[in-house]
Amino acid sequence: MSTAQSRVENFQHVSIRDIKLGMFVVAVTKPKNDIHFKPGLISSEATFRALRSIGVEEVRIDLSRSKHQTEALLENPESNLAPVDEPEQTELTADEAHEQRQHTKKLYAEAKLLQTKLLDSLKNGETVDIAPLEEMADELVDSIFKNPDAMIYLSRIREKDTYLMKHSLNVGMLLANFGRYLGLSRLVIKELLVGGLLHDTGKIMIPDEILHKPGKLTFDEFEIMKRHVKYGIQFLDKSEGISEVMRTVAANHHERLDGLGYPNGLKGDELCLISRVSTIVDVYDALTADRCYKKGMPSTTAFRILLEGAGTQFDPILVKKFIKCMGVYPVGTLVKLKSNKLALVIERNEESPLKPVVKIIYSVASTCYLNVETIDLSNVTTEEIECAVDHNEYGINVAQFY
Ligand SMILES: [Fe+2]
């Protein structure tokens, strides 16, 4: 008897509203007409949309052939997931908003501390318990759902901090935010966050003179640097509670669509959605980060580099989605207004990405700080963004304006 014949079928009727990625649809049950339909796995939002567009209201799924969303994501390289609607943000009073900002700041500070401890323990060769990281990830995901801009804002504000700690934390939060935007389940979002926190842990095994070398690495040095992925996986394989999503982030964040990445030179269909998303986020954060020997580039320049690599290094659809998720001017970006003032982006505008909410802080003409004024560019006609600028160029410490 073949495997297919021996499988126990387990049918269930599911409304089109409740269809999830990974479900195996065997038939259309409502409306009962002649809808031409080929049974199969819901492997992307496109399939789901197609069902809806032809008027399907209810389907019968076979649970025995369905996969958990995580499994489907790890196996399926298709990446045409649709962004979810932005969760409704409830209007907060000034006091509540202040309280929420303080909580976010506290949470971020705690996460930095925890990440520092994790890396210190690893350096000392101690066994690491990832349970506290998971707990923290839960709180961070909550915070990202409540106010994605606030958390991402903190991650974009570059302080002179330990690079590895900040990079890991930022990759985790950017991954979680992108996962939320792509409509992934809360569990996968949390695992993406923890995966980000752990993705570069192997770097503690790389000699400092290579890890912190200003300028280009030699061929031999780069070969040594590449080993951080293998070291990281060795560490994860020794740790308990590491999920497939977390492991995939760590294993594949340097793989490229064209097969020219490392350590395994995986390409095309060998790279699942989680791998593709990880590469984009890792490169974005590395490009925008300030290092002791070089200033990070503005988000807009990093977006251009991602777009240049779309189709070769990166999944082109996901690059576009990532830029959309971050906004043309991500929170934390310093912009120059046509009135020759500098302003800090503090809230994206989904409807009109060119008109975010900003804090005006500096007059370029008089080279002096101004009384801080918050304006919603979509509500005024007097101010307009000219371009994004590099805060280093103006010597402005943007962190103090949060
Ligand atoms: Fe890495």
Boltz pocket constraint, residues with backbone or C-beta under 6 A from the ligand:
constraints:
  - pocket:
      binder: B
      contacts: [[A, 199], [A, 200], [A, 228], [A, 253], [A, 254]]
      max_distance: 6.0
